[in-house]
Amino acid sequence: MKPGIHPAYGPVVFRDRAADYAFLTRSTATSDKTVEWEDGNTYPVIDVEISSASHPFYTGTARVMDTAGRVERFERRYGTSSGRRGAR
């Protein structure tokens, strides 16, 4: 690696305020805000809108889409797809 062209890579806390969840990891992202972590050290903190603690896919609260109902509604509205118009 060339020296002097890469951003600093260090510990950063990512905090999801909606879920009251934070985790310490390493990143090149920086922030002017800091937080004191559980180990007593102060780290830069980046607030995120959504994380695995609040995303519906990971929390199991995702809604299942009724694709069969959508197909049936489309076929009722525009006809069945059994024959193709203009097929040669």
C-alpha positions as CSV (number, residue, x, y, z in Angstrom):
1,M,0.0,0.0,0.0
2,K,1.2,3.5,-0.8
3,P,1.8,5.5,2.4
4,G,-0.1,8.7,3.0
5,I,-3.1,8.1,0.6
6,H,-5.4,6.0,2.7
7,P,-7.8,7.3,5.4
8,A,-7.1,6.6,9.0
9,Y,-8.7,3.3,10.1
10,G,-9.6,3.1,13.8
11,P,-12.3,2.3,16.4
12,V,-15.7,4.0,15.9
13,V,-19.0,3.5,17.7
14,F,-22.1,3.3,15.5
15,R,-25.2,4.2,17.5
16,D,-28.8,3.5,16.5
17,R,-30.9,5.9,18.5
18,A,-34.3,4.4,17.4
19,A,-33.4,1.0,19.0
20,D,-31.1,2.3,21.7
21,Y,-28.3,0.1,20.4
22,A,-24.6,0.8,19.8
23,F,-21.7,-1.2,18.8
24,L,-17.9,-0.7,18.6
25,T,-16.1,-1.5,15.4
26,R,-13.3,-0.3,13.2
27,S,-14.0,2.0,10.3
28,T,-12.5,4.8,8.2
29,A,-15.6,7.0,9.0
30,T,-15.0,9.9,11.3
31,S,-17.1,12.2,13.5
32,D,-16.6,15.2,15.7
33,K,-19.0,13.7,18.3
34,T,-17.5,11.4,20.9
35,V,-18.9,8.9,23.4
36,E,-17.4,7.2,26.4
37,W,-17.6,3.4,25.8
38,E,-18.1,0.6,28.3
39,D,-14.3,0.1,28.5
40,G,-13.8,3.7,29.7
41,N,-12.2,4.9,26.5
42,T,-13.6,7.7,24.4
43,Y,-14.4,7.0,20.8
44,P,-15.9,8.9,17.9
45,V,-19.6,8.1,17.5
46,I,-21.7,8.0,14.3
47,D,-25.5,8.1,14.7
48,V,-27.3,5.9,12.1
49,E,-31.0,5.9,11.3
50,I,-31.3,2.1,11.1
51,S,-29.3,-0.9,12.0
52,S,-29.8,-4.6,12.5
53,A,-31.4,-3.9,15.8
54,S,-34.2,-1.8,14.3
55,H,-34.5,-3.1,10.7
56,P,-37.8,-5.1,10.1
57,F,-36.0,-7.8,8.2
58,Y,-33.6,-8.6,11.1
59,T,-36.2,-8.1,13.9
60,G,-38.7,-10.4,12.3
61,T,-41.5,-7.8,12.0
62,A,-41.3,-7.6,8.2
63,R,-44.7,-7.9,6.4
64,V,-45.1,-10.6,3.8
65,M,-46.3,-9.3,0.5
66,D,-49.3,-11.1,-1.0
67,T,-47.9,-11.6,-4.5
68,A,-50.5,-14.1,-5.6
69,G,-53.3,-11.6,-4.8
70,R,-51.5,-9.0,-6.9
71,V,-51.1,-11.4,-9.9
72,E,-54.8,-12.3,-9.7
73,R,-55.8,-8.6,-9.5
74,F,-53.6,-7.9,-12.5
75,E,-55.2,-10.7,-14.5
76,R,-58.7,-9.6,-13.6
77,R,-57.9,-6.0,-14.7
78,Y,-56.0,-6.7,-17.9
79,G,-57.0,-10.2,-18.8
80,T,-55.3,-13.5,-18.4
81,S,-51.8,-14.1,-19.7
82,S,-52.7,-17.4,-21.4
83,G,-52.5,-16.0,-24.9
84,R,-50.1,-13.5,-26.3
85,R,-51.3,-10.7,-28.5
86,G,-49.5,-10.0,-31.6
87,A,-47.2,-13.1,-31.3
88,R,-45.9,-14.3,-34.6
